[in-house]
């Protein structure tokens, strides 16, 4: 039904308008008695063999929702009903910010991709915290970043503010220094600034009664030398793991008319590269840390390839939009048939 009815209707709308309409609709229909239970019955796959214990957390299945879709923690419970094992919210910043001027989200239909230059648009960390206080058991990751107006030399302060605010309400953290849509943000991926940022967060983490996993989300555009630096940094700072990968600024081989739009490219054009990065990190580190694989997962086969390349968990974003919620069920069933 999604691909034959819902998707064609949504794809007639501007992508950002379609997003907001979908969120409003899901919020409303889930308030109807019995609807949430019905959705769960159609999409969730419950099996102990799907459970994963990674960096001290128990995931009911390895298929999560990547950051970017539910930036403000407005729909995490309703989205979990579709069968996700965990939901990552954000990217959140200390202060609310509108993001970049519209139009800033583009479909590349011929390529099965999206280009976004949203620019960390969100209502601020405190507003998200108020919604997370109502969480009734969804496993949540908190993806954190810096405000656009914060200079890089003060970026650590923004990450610390978000870390402290979210700490009681999320299960793990993701440090986002790899979005191409905040000016100069990717400079924080350089070795010394990144070590400083992660060590500061780890010091804050250790001071808590119970530390929580901190992961680093990296770009797919890093060189092999930079990826080796990432392995070294993860080892030195003792963070829990890596999310590979964010969106790409690469544009090779695209067919769609929107291909020259500025921003981060996600979806099918990223499938191969993200898997290469996962494999490189896994092999060169001797599987020293968990990897969450994300980027261009549009089929169950794509998901299995990332798991076989070394990912412990996977996340969907663009594939979820193009293929619909049935994709989660297909992946979990494929995992059960393979392992």
N, C-alpha and C positions, 0 to 999 in steps of 0.2 A: 504493500500500500504506500509506503514512504516514497519509493522510487517512481511509482506510477502516478501518484496523485499529489502527495504533499510536496515533494521536491520540485516538480514542474511549476507549481503555484508559487513557492518561495523564490525560485530562481527567476521569476518574472519581476520581482521586487529588487530594489537596491539592496546589496548584501547587508549593510548595517541595519536598514529598516526591517529586513527579513529576520535578522537576529533578534531585534527587540520584540517583534511580533511573536516570534516563537517563544521567547521567554515569558511574555505576558500570557500567552495561550496555555503554556504548560503550568504556570502558576495557578491559573483559574481552574483548569480541568482537574488538577490534583486536589482541589478543595471539594470536589464532588465525592460524596461517600462511595467507597468501593473502587474508585478509579485507580488510585495508587496500587492497590492490591492486584487489580487486573493487569496493569502495566508490568508489575513484577512477575506475574504468572506467565506473561508472554515473552519476556526477554531475559529474565535471570536464569542462570545455570548454577545450581547449588550442588557441589560435589567436594568432599574433603580432599580429593586429589588435585583440585585447583588451588588449594590454600598454599600460601607462600609465607615463610618467615624471613624477612629481609631487614637488615639493620635494626633488629630487635622489635619490629612491628609485625603483626599478623595480618596479612592481606587475604581476604576471602577468595580472590582470584587475581591474576596478574595483569588484568586489563584496566588501566586507569584513564581518566580524562585529563588531558594536558592543560596547563595554565593558558589563559587567554580567552576561554569561552565564558567562564563564570568568574570574571575579574573581581566582582564585588561580593562574592559569596551570597548571591541572591537566590540560587536555584540548586544548591549542592544536593539537597535531599531528593528533590524531584529527578535530578539527573542520575543519581545513584539507582533509582528504580529501574532504569534501563539495563542494569546488569553490571555497571562499573564496580570494580573492586576498591577503588579509591578515587577521590576527586581532588584536583589541585586548583586552588583559587589564586587570583592575582593575574598579573603582577600588581602588588599594592605598594603605594608610596606613603610617606608620612602625612603629607597634605593632599587634599583633593586636587585633581588637575584635569582639565578638559581634554588633554591630548592634542594631537595635531589637527589642523583644519580639515573639514570634510571637503571633498570625498577622499576617503583614506582606506577603503577596503574594496578589493577588486577580484572578481572571479576570473580564472583562466580556464574556461570550460573545456577547451580542446586539449588542455594539458592536465586536467584534473588537479588544478592548483588554486591557490589564493595568494594574492600579494596584499600585505597590510602595512600601513604606516600609522598605526593607531597612536603610538607615542605614550604608552602607559596611562591611558585615560582610565581614571578610577575615582571613586568617591572618598578616598583616603582610608587609612588603616583603621581608624577608630569606628567608622561607620560599618566596616566589615566585621569588626569584633562584636558589635551589637547583634548582628545576625548570627554569628557563630555561637553566641551564648545559647541559642535555641537548638543547637545540634543534638540529635538523639542517637548518635552512634555511627555516623558516616566518618570513615577514615579520611582525614583532610591534610593536604599538603599546603603550606603557605609560601607562595612565590613572592619574593620581596625585591624592591628596586629603589632607585633614588628619584627624587623629584627633578624635573627638567632644569629648574632654576638653581639647583644645588651644584656648585662647582665640584669637579672630581676630587680636589684636595679635601673636600668636606663630605665626600660621599659615604664614608664609613659611618658618620653620624646618622645618616638617613636609614641605613641598613640596621643599625642598632635600635633606633626608635621602633622600626617595624618588628624587629625580633622581640623586643620587650613587650610590645602591645599584643602580639599574636601568641606568645609563648604558652599561655594557659589554654589556648583554644585550637591549636593545630598539632598534628602528630609528627610532622617533619617540616623542615624548612628547605627552600630552594633559593639560592643566591643567583639572581639574574644579572649578569654583566654582559650578556651576549645579544641583547636585542639591538637591531640596527637602527631603531627608530627614535632613540634618545641621543641627542648630539654627544659625541665623545664617550659614550658609555662603554663601547668595546675596548677603549684604552685600558679599562680596569681589568681586562683579561691578561694584560702584560704581567710578567712574573712577580715583580716586587710589589706593585699595588694590590695584586690579587692575594699574595701571601699576607700582607698587612690586613686586608679586609677579613679574610678567613680566620686568621689568628685572633683578631679582635672579637669576632663572633664566637669563636671557640672558647675564649676566656670568659665571655658572658655566659656561655652555655655551661661551662664547668662550675660556675658559681651558683647555678640553680640547684635545687634539691635533687632534681633528676634531669640529666642532659637529654636533649632530643636530637635526632639525626639532622645534620646539615649537609645538603647536597649542593653541587655546583652545576649550573646549566651552561653548556658551552655551545659555541657556534660551530656549524659544519665547515666553515671557511678557514679554520685553523690549519696550518701546515703540520707536517709530521713532527718537525722540531718543536713546534708549539704544543702539540699533543703530548710529546715526551715531557715537556715542562709541566703540563697539567698533571701527569702521573706523579711527577716529583712533588708537586704542590699538595696533591691529595695525601700522599704519604707523609709529608712533613707536617701538615696542619691537622692530620688525623680526622678529616671530615669523613662523613659516612659513605659518600659515593658521588656519582656524576650522572647528570641527565644529558644524553646525547641524541638529538641535537635540537637547537633552536632553529629559526628560519635562516635562509641563505640570501646573500646578495648576488649570487651567481645567476646568470640568465641564459646559459647555453642551451640550445636545442628546443626552445619554446616555439609554439605555433600560434598562441592566442594574441589577439590584438592589443591586450593590456600588458604585454610582456615588458614594456619599457617603463612602466610605472615604478616610482621609487618606493622602496620598502623591503620587507622580508618576505621571501617566497616560501610557501609551504605546500605540502601535498605530494602528488606523484613525482614531480621533478626532483624531489629530495630523497626519494626512497633509497636509491643506490648509495648516495654519499653518506647518509646517516648510518646505514648499515656498515659501511667501510670504517667509519669513525668508531663505532661500537666494537668491531672486530679488532681494530688497531689497539684501542685502549685495553681490551680484554687480554689480547695476546702479549702485548709489550709489558703489561703489569703483572703477568702470570695470574690473572683473575684476582688481583689483590683487593679489589673493592667492588661493590655492586654497581651496576649500570642500569638506569632506566632508559629504554630505547624509545625514541619518538622521532617521527619524520616520515611521511609518505606511506603510512599503513592504511591501505585501501582494501586489502583482502586478508583472509586467514593465512594465506601463504606468506604475505609480507610480514605478518606478525611472527610466524614460525622462523623465518629467516633471521629476524632480529634476535630472537631467543637463542637460536643456534649460533649466532655470531658472538654471543656473550652477554646479552641483556638478561637481567633477572626479572624485570617487570617491563611492561610497555605502556605507552600512552597514545591516545587518539586525539585528533583535533580536526584537521581538514577531511580526513577519511570518514569521520563521523558525520560531517556535513554532507559529503557527496554520497555516501553509501547508506546512511541512516543507522538507527539503533540496532537493527538486525545484525550489523557487523560485529558487535560485541559478543552476541550469542554464538555467531559462526566461529569466532576466534576461540572462545572458551571450549566449544565442542571439538574443534580441531586439536587443541592442546590435549584434551582428554583422549582423543584417538591416537595421538602421537606418543604420549608419555605414560 
